[in-house]
Structures are given as structure tokens and as C-alpha cells.
Amino acid sequence: MIQLFYYSKAARNIKSKDIEDIIEVARRENIKRNITGVLIYHNSIFVQVLEGEKDDVYQLLENIKRDERCTGVSVLMEQIVDEPAFKDWSMGYLNAPVMGIGVKSIAEVASDLKDDDKWISTFVEECLKLG
Ligand SMILES: Cc1cc2nc3c(=O)[nH]c(=O)nc-3n(C[C@H](O)[C@H](O)[C@H](O)COP(=O)(O)O)c2cc1C
């Protein structure tokens, strides 16, 4: 199985109802596909960890790319894992401040990602601690 991290930007003004809708569908659909993970939303940026069989994860990613609520889906990291880190969460939801990784970090994802592998791995580690 794989674990994939991506980020995207909100394509429009996202209200808490939008997040509720996304999480509701995600929890329902991810159980069917054996996908687990976590969604983080803050300051118009989504970061999501998706875990599952590679084909399932990429099929879902295609859906998300077509979703009118977000734009500019960029994969941050993909790795093969034996066990899901979020095995109890068909899709968890977190605000960035809850994670203690700081609002600034999430904003940095959007503005300047290219060469910052170190930052990505720190972020990934922080996410995985939540699982
Ligand atoms: C940021 C974001 C994250 C999403 N995460 C999931 C998810 O984990 N699982 C899921 O089934 N749908 C998720 N969706 C919704 C999908 O984009 C899509 O609406 C859903 O898979 C249903 O697709 P369908 O109507 O083509 O079957 C997410 C949407 C957004 C905007």
C-alpha cells in the first residue's frame, strides 16, 4: 500500500459546510475503498494524507483533481508502507493550529515548495504522529 501527501488550494470561499460535506463523503466512500487518512484545511489550503492500494489512491486523487472546490493539486510525497498510519480514520479532519505545526508552515506549502524537501519531511513526520 502507499501513503500519499498532497496539497491543493481552495477554488472558492470554503465554508464549514463545505468541509462537512467533503468529510461526510470521504468517510462513506473511503471505507468502501479501504482508504484512510487525514484532511487538514487552513487559510484556503488543503493538505491531505491518503493511504491505501496505489490504484485506489490515484483513482481518488483523480476525483479530487476534478473537484470544483479545490485547484492545483500537487503531490508532496508518496511512499510505500506496510501499515497505514491512520488506520482508525477513514478520513480524519484537523485544523492546522491543532497540529501545532503552525499556520505559517501551511502557508509556506502554498507559496514556496519546490526545493524544500526538509520542510516536507518535517511536515510529514508531524502528520504521522497524529495517526
Ligand atoms: C480537499 C478534498 C478532499 C477530498 N477527499 C476525499 C476523500 O478522501 N474521499 C472521497 O471519496 N472523496 C473526497 N473528496 C471528494 C471528491 O473530490 C469527490 O467529490 C468524491 O470522491 C465523489 O466523487 P464522484 O461523485 O465522482 O463519485 C475530496 C474533495 C476535496 C475538495
The ligand as an SDF file (V2000), in Angstrom:
LIG
                    3D

 31 33  0  0  0  0  0  0  0  0999 V2000
   -9.8900   18.6060   -0.4790 C   0  0  0  0  0  0  0  0  0  0  0  0
  -10.7900   17.4660   -0.8440 C   0  0  0  0  0  0  0  0  0  0  0  0
  -10.5730   16.2130   -0.2860 C   0  0  0  0  0  0  0  0  0  0  0  0
  -11.3960   15.1440   -0.6150 C   0  0  0  0  0  0  0  0  0  0  0  0
  -11.1620   13.9240   -0.0570 N   0  0  0  0  0  0  0  0  0  0  0  0
  -11.9430   12.8720   -0.4060 C   0  0  0  0  0  0  0  0  0  0  0  0
  -11.7050   11.5850    0.1370 C   0  0  0  0  0  0  0  0  0  0  0  0
  -10.8150   11.3400    0.9500 O   0  0  0  0  0  0  0  0  0  0  0  0
  -12.5280   10.5730   -0.2760 N   0  0  0  0  0  0  0  0  0  0  0  0
  -13.5570   10.7640   -1.1540 C   0  0  0  0  0  0  0  0  0  0  0  0
  -14.2590    9.8160   -1.5000 O   0  0  0  0  0  0  0  0  0  0  0  0
  -13.8060   11.9860   -1.6630 N   0  0  0  0  0  0  0  0  0  0  0  0
  -13.0260   13.0280   -1.3060 C   0  0  0  0  0  0  0  0  0  0  0  0
  -13.2870   14.2640   -1.8340 N   0  0  0  0  0  0  0  0  0  0  0  0
  -14.4500   14.4190   -2.7310 C   0  0  0  0  0  0  0  0  0  0  0  0
  -14.0910   14.0010   -4.1410 C   0  0  0  0  0  0  0  0  0  0  0  0
  -13.4940   15.0820   -4.8070 O   0  0  0  0  0  0  0  0  0  0  0  0
  -15.3470   13.5480   -4.9010 C   0  0  0  0  0  0  0  0  0  0  0  0
  -16.3630   14.5020   -4.7560 O   0  0  0  0  0  0  0  0  0  0  0  0
  -15.8200   12.2120   -4.3670 C   0  0  0  0  0  0  0  0  0  0  0  0
  -14.7900   11.2710   -4.4780 O   0  0  0  0  0  0  0  0  0  0  0  0
  -17.0600   11.7030   -5.1180 C   0  0  0  0  0  0  0  0  0  0  0  0
  -16.7600   11.5800   -6.4720 O   0  0  0  0  0  0  0  0  0  0  0  0
  -17.8470   11.0550   -7.5110 P   0  0  0  0  0  0  0  0  0  0  0  0
  -19.0600   11.9480   -7.3290 O   0  0  0  0  0  0  0  0  0  0  0  0
  -17.2110   11.2160   -8.8570 O   0  0  0  0  0  0  0  0  0  0  0  0
  -18.1280    9.6370   -7.1310 O   0  0  0  0  0  0  0  0  0  0  0  0
  -12.4820   15.3490   -1.5120 C   0  0  0  0  0  0  0  0  0  0  0  0
  -12.6870   16.6180   -2.0600 C   0  0  0  0  0  0  0  0  0  0  0  0
  -11.8690   17.6720   -1.7340 C   0  0  0  0  0  0  0  0  0  0  0  0
  -12.1330   19.0220   -2.3200 C   0  0  0  0  0  0  0  0  0  0  0  0
  1  2  1  0
  2  3  1  0
  2 30  2  0
  3  4  2  0
  4  5  1  0
  4 28  1  0
  5  6  2  0
  6  7  1  0
  6 13  1  0
  7  8  2  0
  7  9  1  0
  9 10  1  0
 10 11  2  0
 10 12  1  0
 12 13  2  0
 13 14  1  0
 14 15  1  0
 14 28  1  0
 15 16  1  0
 16 17  1  0
 16 18  1  0
 18 19  1  0
 18 20  1  0
 20 21  1  0
 20 22  1  0
 22 23  1  0
 23 24  1  0
 24 25  2  0
 24 26  1  0
 24 27  1  0
 28 29  2  0
 29 30  1  0
 30 31  1  0
M  END
$$$$
